[in-house]
Every structure is written in C-alpha cells, then in structure tokens.
Amino acid sequence: MEQRDHFKFDIGTILYPLVFVLTIWIVFWFEARFGFNFHGFGVNPRSIVGLRGVIFSPLIHSDITHLWHNTLPLLILSTALFYFYKPNAWKVLFIGLVLTGFLTWLFGRPANHIGASGVIYMLFSFLFFKGIVAKHFRLIALSFVVVFIYGSMVWYVLPIDPKISWEGHLSGMISGTILAFLIRRGVAIPKIYTWESTDYNPEEDEFLKHFDENGNFIEQLPEENLSEDVEVVYEYKEDKVKKE
C-alpha cells in the first residue's frame, strides 16, 4: 500500500536545497570579497591532495556564469529529491556526492575539476531512472518532467568542450544510475488494484457481473435465489376493544 507521507511537503523540502545553494553563493562571495581563491580545493585526479576535492569541489565555481548555471538546476532537482524521495534524500545526496567526486578523481583528466555540476548530473540520473524502476505513476511522471527540462544535459557527458569537466558530468550520471538501482527501501510503492492480485477471480467481481458474454452492459442484475411462486400470507388479530 502507498504510504501517504512519501509525498508530504514540509519546511525541509525547500529549506535544505536553499541552504545548499546559499552555501555555494556564500563561498563565491567570500572569494570575491576578500580576494581568496579556493580553486585548489577542487578534484585533482589521482593525487592524494586532490582527494579533498571530493567534498569541497561542489562548493567552488570559476565565475558568476558558472555559478548561475548550476544554481537553478541544483535548487529544482534537490527540491524534487527531498519531496519525492524524502526517506532517502540525505543518503542519495551524500553518497552521490562522494561517489561522483571519487569517480572524477579516478578517471578525470589531469586538471582541477570544480563546480556542483557533477552533483546535478547525479540528481538528474537518479530522479530519472528511479522513477522508471519504481513503477509508481507519480515518480514516472517526475522522470518524464526531469528529462523534458534537463534532457539536453546528456550531451555534456561527452568531451565536446575542453573547458567543461565532462568527466565530472559522466561520473554524476553513473553515480545517480547506480543509486537508482541499489536504493529500494523507503521508496513509494505503487498501489495494487484488486484485478492485479494473484487470487483475483473475475467471476466474483461485482462490476464485471454487469456485462453479459457479448460485452453488453446490464444495468440491473437479476435477483438470485428468488422463487417464481411467491405465497403471501396475511394474519389478522381480533380487535379486543369493545365498541359502545
């Protein structure tokens, strides 16, 4: 049976994504305001120091354009995650972030990989594939909405621009897909109707009884076990009140 609290809006549904987005803006403002440069905290593949970027790289962006392009997708997709997959939202976010960063560190080019786009691709692939796997009509609808809005992002998992970390994008896609197939508990279960149960007998279905063998609808079913010969017996009691 579907659990109602799977799709219940609360303050955390929008608060946590806002905090994440606000954090990356504060980091960027801090760099610009005080002249710091945190780019060295990005993912530097196959170097021990570069492993710190697994955690810190999603918070760092090269310029305002880079930051802005990641802001809306991150806000929208993470909000969808916390609303539709509330019991698993933090698990997906944390494991997906770490796995995306580690795969980038493992397979990426010798460069400094920064930005939250890998997390965005992880959220995109998780929301899409999990909805298909779960077979719940709301989650499937979410999958189609996600691919309709952000489907063009798939092109950027290919090395079409040397300035873009396509390895980070591809790592995010792989991470989200893995999590979509591995995480099963806490996901909304599709409603099972009477005719889908294993012990369903169509001959006992009250609705189907309204159709004859030719498929014609019978508005009023004939009453069963009703005898054609009905004898009505009336009994009268004598009136004991005397009339004067």
FENZIGI-V665720 format. One record per backbone hydrogen bond with DSSP energy under -0.5 kcal/mol. NH is the residue of the N-H (numbers start at 0). CO is the residue of the C=O. If there is no record, write none. Layout:
NH;CO
NH;CO
//
This chain:
5;2
6;3
7;4
8;6
12;9
13;9
13;10
14;10
15;11
17;13
18;14
19;15
20;16
21;17
22;18
23;19
24;20
25;21
26;22
27;23
28;24
29;25
30;26
31;27
32;28
33;29
34;30
35;29
35;30
40;37
41;38
42;112
43;41
43;49
44;42
44;110
45;104
46;43
50;46
50;47
51;48
52;41
52;49
53;50
54;51
55;51
56;52
58;55
59;56
66;62
67;63
68;64
69;65
70;66
71;67
73;69
74;70
75;71
76;72
77;73
78;74
79;75
80;76
81;77
82;78
83;79
84;80
85;5
87;84
88;84
88;85
91;87
92;88
93;89
94;90
95;91
96;92
97;93
98;94
99;95
100;96
101;97
102;98
103;99
104;100
105;101
106;102
107;103
110;108
112;42
112;110
113;111
114;56
114;59
119;115
120;116
121;117
122;118
123;119
124;120
125;121
126;122
127;123
128;124
129;125
130;126
131;127
132;128
133;129
134;130
135;130
139;135
140;136
141;137
142;138
143;139
144;140
145;141
146;142
147;143
148;144
149;145
150;146
152;149
153;150
154;151
155;152
156;153
157;154
159;157
163;160
165;163
168;164
169;165
170;166
171;167
172;168
173;169
174;170
175;171
176;172
177;173
178;174
179;175
180;176
181;177
182;178
183;181
186;183
192;190
195;192
196;192
196;193
199;196
201;199
203;200
204;201
205;203
208;204
209;206
210;207
211;215
214;211
217;209
218;216
225;222
226;224
229;227
230;228
231;229
232;230
239;237
241;239
//
